[in-house]
Amino acid sequence: MSDRSNGAMPQFRVLGLVPARAGSKGIPGKNLRLLGAKPLLQYTAEAALACQQLSRTVLSTEDEQIATLGRRCGLDVPFLRPAHLAHDDTPMLPVVQHALRCLAKMGDDYDAVCLLQPTSPLRSTEDIDGCIGLLLSSGADAVMTTLPVPPEHNPHWVYLTDETGLLRLSTGAGTPIPCRQQLPAAVHREGSVYVTRTRVVLGQDSLYGERLVGYPMAPERSVNIDDPEDWVRAEQMMLHLGVI
């Protein structure tokens, strides 16, 4: 087990957590599948292991084949995830809580956890370190990567259908903002990096907390692979960036 302390705050320990289960239905076996010349999982492992701000990077999986690949990529695999936490509809929060509690029982405690899903292979080491640095400098409960919301999808122009079938602005306002130039900036969660303080994950049952800060992600490095079309898009983006 390797342990690197944060340069700015040696006492602040951040766990890198890579969740990778075997039962993907959109792309069967995607964590083991080659994207370019490497298994999908390896891209996240390499980015995490090069970080200065992560004290340790652990793989959470229920699958021995994925665990073997994770170890080969340099990830720690100190436990296997229970099968009941590896279903299609399993939320990510209990997976993160399980990892933190397992490690705590081993005497390995962390101040924060950085969630790094393998389905975002284009996030960089700088993105991960940047999110952790922002958590420290802002004093926030959590940081997540974000992308801008296009004007046509801004909450001030988005309508929801109420129980009577009528359209209502999602903001609750009576009328929409008339001009694009007057719309307030809006962002949506991007998914490549989440960093949350442990007290929030375990004490508040949340990955977001009450004080959430966004880290802008470069659109050219933003992809979340859930289906075959996403896989093709990721290959095209990586070719364009010279990654493969």
N, C-alpha and C positions, 0 to 999 in steps of 0.2 A: 504493500500500500504506500503510495506516494502522498506527501502532504506538503503543499507549498503555502506559505503564509502570505496574506495580502501586504504589499509593500507599504501602503499608506497607514493601515491599521492592522498590525500583526495579529492582534487578538480576534479579529473578525474573520470567521471561517465560513466559507461558502462551499456548499456541496453542488457539484455538477451531477444532474440526474438525467440519464438517457433511458426513456421508456420504450421498449421494443417487444411487442408481443407477436405470436406466430399466426394468429387467426384472422389476418386481414382478408376480407371478402372482395374488396374493390380490385386489389392487385395481390393475388395469393403469393405468400412468401416474399413480399416486397423488401423486407429488411435484409434478406440474404441475396436478393437479386442484384445482378451487376448493372450499375448505371455508369456507362462508359467502361472503364477498366476496373472499377471498384464496387464492392457491395454497397448498397445504399447506406447501411449503418456506418460504414467506415468514414464517410465524409463528416458526419457529426462527431465521431470519435476523434478524428484528427484535429478538427477545429477546437474542441474542448480541451484536449490534452496540451495544446499549445498556449492555452490561456495562462496569464499571470495571476488572475484574480480567483481562480478556482483552487481550493485546497485539495480536493479529491474528486474524481469523476467515476460514478458508479452506474452500471447497467442494471435496469430492472426488467426482468423477463421471466416468463414461466417456462420457456423452451430451452432445452439443453443445446440444441444446434445453434440457436442465436447466442446463448451464453458462451459457447466455444468460440464463435466468431468474435464476440465482444472481447474476450480475453486476448485473442490474437491481435485485435486492434489496439490493445493496451488499456482497455477499460477494466475496472475492478468489478468482480461479480461475487460479492460476499454472501448473497442469498438468492433464492429463486422466489419469484412472485407467486402467491397462491393463485390457483386456477380461477377462483371466483372474482379475482381482480384483473382478469384478462379477457373479458367478453367484449363484443362489439359495442355494447352500450355502457360499459364501465366508465364512469367519470374519471377525470385525471386526478382530482383532489384526493380520493382515498389511496390512489397509487403512490402519490407523493408522501402522504401521511404514513403509509406502510413503510416506505423506505427510510424515512426519518426515524421512525420508532424502532425499526430493526437495528439501525446503526447505533441509536442511543443505547439499546440493550447491550451492544458490544462495547460500550464506553466511548463511542465516537459521536460527539455532538457538534451541531453546526448552528451558526447564527442566521443563515439564510440558505435557501435552496434555489438553484438555477435549473429550470426545466428546459431540456433540449430535445425536442422530438425529431427522430431521424427523417421524418417526412419533409423537413426543411433543410436540404443539403447545401444550399448556397449561402447560408449565414456564415459570417467570418469570425475568426478569433477576435478581431477588433470589435465586432458587434457584441459579443459576449462580454468581453472586458468592459466595453462602454456601458452596457446595461448595469453591470455590477457597480461600476464607478458612479453612475447616476443615482443608484440606490443609496450609496454612501453619502454623496454630496448633497442630495436633496432631503435626506431624512425620511423618505417616503416609506410606506409599508411594502410597496411592490413597484416594479417597473416592467413594462411589456413593450415589445416592438410594435410599431404602428405604421400605417399608411394613410395618406390623405383620402378623404371621402370625396368622390367627384361631385360637383355642384348639383347635378340632377338627383343625387342620392342623399343630399344634405337633409338632416332631420327636419329642417324648416320647410322642405318641399316634399317630404314623404308623408303619405296618408295611410291611416289604418282604418279598417272597416269595423264599425262598432256593432253591438248586438242587434241593432235595428237594420243593419245593412247600409247605413250612411257612412260616408268618408269623414274622418276627423284627422287633422294634422297630428303627427306623432308628438309634437312639442306641446300640444294642448292649446295652442294659440287659435284665435278665431279666424285669422286670415294669414296667408303665406307672405313671407318677405317678397316684395315685388321684383327686386333686381339681384342678379347673381353677385354683383359687386358688394352688396350689403350683407351677404350671407356670412355668418361667423365661420371660422375655420373648424372643420370637423375631421376626426380621424377614426379609423376602425382598427381593431386588434389584428395584428399581422401573423402572429403565431410562431415565429422563429425562436424567440427567447422570452421566457418569463422568469423574473427573479423576485422572490418573496421572502420576507423575514420569517423565520421558523415560528416565532410566537404568533404570527398571523395564521400560518398554515395549521398549526396544532391548537392554538387557543381560540381562534375565530372561525375555524373551518372555512378558510377562504384562501384563494390564490391571489386575491386582489387587494384585500383590506379596505380601509377607508380613505387612504391617501395613496392614490395610484398615479404614476408618472409615465408618460410615453417616451419611447426612444425611437426617433424616425429611422425607418429601414429604407435602404435604397431599393427602389422598385425593380431594378435590374437583377437584384439578388433575392427577390421575394418569390418563392414558389412553395406550395404545400401539396405534396403528392398524395392524393386520395384515390384517384382512378386512372385508367390507362391514358386518358387525354392529358392529365397532369404530368404523367411520366414522359410523354412525348414532348410536352412543353418544357419540362426540366432539361431534357437532352438538348433541345434547341437553344435554350438559354445558356447552358454550359458550353456548348460549342461556340456560341457568340462571345462568351467571356474567356474562351481558351482554357477552360477547366478540364475538358476532355477532348 
